Amino acid sequence: MKLVKIYEKVKKYLSLIEDKQEIEKKKIKKLQEKIEDKISKIEQKIKELNNIEEKERLKKEIIILKEFKKQLKNKK
């Protein structure tokens, strides 16, 4: 009887761990999508701008976002 209870507890615990991992993957994916959207918006803004300094600042921001996206991919 005790063995069955232990088995059920272990099974439940493993299920919780799996759920947590799935939630984390979903969060990472959602964050990656937000980063992609932000990058595309910045690229569009760069095309519309005439100010060179502002373009350079935005390009640096894109580089930072791409690095962050790469880190998220590695974490996944």
ABEGO torsion letter per residue (X at the ends): XAAAAAAAAAAAAAAAAAAAAAAAAAAAAAAAAAAAAAAAAAAAAAAABABAAAAAAAAAAAAAAAAAAAAAAAAX
